Amino acid sequence: MRKFFTILWLVWAGLWFVLVFLLIYIPLLLLFISPKTYRYAHYLRRFWGTTCCYLGFIIPKVTYESPLPKNQQFVFCSNHISYIDIVCCGSFLPGFNFFMGKAELAEIPLFGIWFRTLDIAVKRESIRGSYRAYEEAGEQMDSLGANLIIYPEGRIPHDAPKLKFPFKVGAFRLAIEKQVPIVPVTLPDNLDRFDLDNFKGSPGKMRMFVHTPIETQGLSLEDIPALQKKVYDVISSQLKSVGVI
């Protein structure tokens, strides 16, 4: 019986994600004609994700460890445990944001439009492709004034919600080069909300903990390992405190 209700809910939530996206698709195409209107495309993504979460009975709860300064760029670094993480971060992290994610995301029908325009697709198997993607991310931060959202584990770990460490270097290198703070983000519930590998999911809370920014002013590339460890410790500590790991 429980499996039946799980399937019913997955179909219900999935239909809303597709239907609402189709509703905004034509406006998105128009907004993606020029980078000058990418900001409004991001707001449409936020509308899409927020609407679908509530219609799917996924209730977000965002907790800020400290207020984030306004008019400040950030690199948001989040743990990665579910495909719904992208919807969660895109909808509920503050500001004008774009993602870096694996190149396969650009190939998803309809939804891949994000990673062919505003977001940056990374070919992780190619050193040159990865380097070029981080160059593009830096250029995008400069030209759009947007924040970067990245999952420094690189992919969903096989033993999620445990963190995969060491993290990928790119986000930390970029934050230091741009001298912008890194904001650790902890997502403890999303694997319970949607687990694609095991075809499981359920309605319920979707907590997001936005931690105090970690400054990079004055840091050099030699400080990357220490910066990685700081972010890891913050996220790991939060996951432990809520009993997830």
C-alpha positions in Angstrom: 0.0 0.0 0.0 2.8 2.4 0.9 4.5 1.7 -2.5 1.2 2.5 -4.2 0.9 5.9 -2.5 4.6 6.6 -3.3 4.0 6.0 -7.0 0.8 8.1 -6.9 2.6 11.0 -5.2 5.6 10.8 -7.7 3.2 10.9 -10.6 1.2 13.8 -9.0 4.3 15.9 -8.2 6.0 15.0 -11.6 3.0 16.2 -13.5 3.0 19.6 -11.8 6.7 20.0 -12.5 6.1 19.4 -16.2 2.9 21.3 -16.6 4.1 24.4 -14.8 7.3 24.3 -16.8 5.4 24.1 -20.1 3.4 27.1 -18.9 6.5 29.2 -18.6 8.5 27.7 -21.5 7.5 30.3 -24.2 8.3 33.3 -21.9 11.6 31.6 -21.0 12.5 31.3 -24.7 11.9 35.0 -25.1 13.9 35.9 -22.0 16.8 33.8 -23.1 17.2 35.8 -26.3 19.5 38.3 -24.5 21.7 38.0 -21.4 20.2 41.3 -20.3 17.0 39.5 -19.5 18.5 36.4 -17.8 17.7 37.8 -14.4 14.0 37.6 -15.2 14.4 34.1 -16.5 15.9 33.2 -13.1 12.8 34.7 -11.4 10.6 32.5 -13.6 12.7 29.5 -12.5 12.1 30.5 -8.9 8.3 30.8 -9.6 8.3 27.4 -11.3 10.2 25.6 -8.5 8.3 27.3 -5.6 4.9 26.6 -7.2 5.7 23.0 -7.9 7.1 22.3 -4.5 3.9 23.6 -2.8 1.6 21.8 -5.3 3.6 18.6 -4.6 3.2 19.1 -0.8 7.0 19.7 -0.4 7.2 22.4 2.2 10.4 24.5 2.3 11.9 25.8 5.4 15.0 28.1 5.0 17.1 28.9 8.1 19.8 31.5 7.9 22.7 31.2 10.4 23.3 34.9 10.0 21.9 37.6 7.6 23.5 37.6 4.2 24.8 41.1 3.3 22.9 42.7 0.5 24.6 43.8 -2.8 27.3 41.1 -2.2 28.2 38.3 -4.6 28.6 34.8 -3.3 29.6 31.3 -4.3 27.0 29.0 -2.7 28.4 25.5 -2.0 25.8 22.9 -1.1 25.8 19.2 -0.4 24.2 17.1 -3.1 21.9 14.2 -2.3 19.0 14.3 -4.8 18.1 15.6 -8.2 15.6 17.9 -6.4 18.5 19.8 -4.9 18.7 21.9 -8.1 15.0 22.9 -7.8 15.5 23.6 -4.1 18.6 25.8 -4.5 17.3 27.6 -7.6 14.0 28.5 -5.9 14.9 29.3 -2.3 18.5 30.7 -2.3 18.4 34.5 -2.3 19.5 36.7 -5.1 20.2 36.3 -8.8 21.9 32.9 -9.2 23.2 30.5 -11.8 24.4 26.9 -11.6 27.4 24.9 -12.7 26.4 21.3 -13.3 27.3 18.2 -15.3 27.0 18.5 -19.1 24.3 15.8 -19.3 21.9 18.3 -17.8 22.0 20.3 -21.0 20.7 17.3 -22.9 17.5 16.9 -20.9 14.5 17.7 -23.2 13.0 21.1 -22.4 14.6 21.4 -18.9 18.1 21.5 -20.5 17.4 25.0 -21.7 18.8 26.3 -18.5 22.2 24.7 -19.0 22.4 25.9 -22.6 21.8 29.6 -21.6 22.1 30.9 -18.0 23.7 28.0 -16.3 27.1 26.5 -17.1 27.5 22.8 -18.2 30.7 21.1 -17.3 32.3 18.2 -19.2 34.0 16.7 -16.1 35.8 14.0 -18.1 37.6 16.7 -20.0 40.3 18.7 -18.2 40.2 21.4 -20.9 36.3 21.4 -20.9 36.3 21.7 -17.1 38.8 24.6 -17.1 36.8 26.4 -19.8 33.6 26.0 -17.8 35.1 27.7 -14.8 36.4 30.5 -17.0 32.8 30.9 -18.3 31.5 30.9 -14.7 33.9 33.7 -13.8 32.9 35.7 -16.8 29.2 35.1 -16.0 29.7 36.4 -12.5 31.4 39.5 -13.8 28.9 40.2 -16.7 25.7 39.4 -14.9 26.6 40.2 -11.3 25.1 36.9 -10.4 25.9 34.4 -7.6 27.2 30.9 -8.4 25.5 27.8 -7.0 27.7 24.7 -7.1 27.8 21.2 -5.7 31.5 20.7 -4.9 31.1 17.0 -4.5 30.7 16.9 -8.3 27.8 14.5 -8.3 25.4 12.7 -5.9 27.6 10.3 -3.8 26.7 6.6 -3.9 26.4 6.6 -0.1 24.5 9.9 0.2 23.7 11.7 2.5 27.3 11.2 3.5 29.6 13.9 2.1 32.1 13.0 -0.6 35.5 14.6 0.3 37.8 16.1 -0.9 35.6 18.5 -2.8 36.3 19.6 -6.4 38.7 22.5 -6.5 37.0 24.8 -9.0 34.5 26.5 -6.8 37.1 27.4 -4.2 39.6 28.6 -6.8 36.9 30.8 -8.4 35.8 32.3 -5.0 39.4 33.2 -4.2 40.2 34.6 -7.6 37.0 36.8 -7.4 37.6 37.5 -3.7 33.9 36.7 -3.0 32.7 34.8 0.1 31.7 31.2 0.0 28.3 30.3 1.7 28.0 26.7 2.8 24.5 25.3 2.3 23.1 22.2 3.9 20.2 20.2 2.5 19.3 17.3 4.9 15.9 16.2 3.6 16.0 16.0 -0.1 16.9 12.3 -0.5 13.7 11.5 1.4 11.7 13.8 -0.9 13.0 12.3 -4.1 15.4 9.4 -4.6 15.5 8.6 -8.3 17.9 5.7 -8.1 15.5 3.8 -5.8 12.3 5.4 -7.3 11.2 6.6 -3.9 9.9 9.9 -2.6 7.4 11.5 -0.3 5.8 14.8 0.5 7.1 16.6 3.6 9.5 19.3 4.8 12.5 20.4 2.8 14.9 22.2 5.1 17.7 24.4 3.9 20.4 25.7 6.2 22.2 28.7 4.8 25.4 29.2 6.8 27.5 32.2 7.7 29.6 33.3 4.7 33.3 32.3 4.8 35.4 35.2 3.6 38.1 34.8 0.9 39.5 38.3 1.1 43.3 38.1 1.2 43.4 34.3 0.5 45.6 32.8 -2.2 45.3 29.5 -4.1 47.5 27.9 -1.5 44.6 28.3 1.0 42.2 26.1 -1.1 42.6 22.9 0.9 41.9 24.8 4.2 38.9 26.5 2.6 37.6 23.1 1.4 37.9 21.7 4.8 36.1 24.6 6.4 33.1 24.2 4.1 33.1 20.4 4.6 33.1 20.8 8.4 30.2 23.3 8.4 28.0 21.1 6.2 29.0 17.8 7.9 28.4 19.3 11.4 24.9 20.4 10.3 24.0 17.0 8.9 25.1 15.4 12.1 23.2 17.8 14.3 19.9 17.0 12.5 20.6 13.3 12.7 21.1 12.6 9.0 24.6 11.2 9.2 
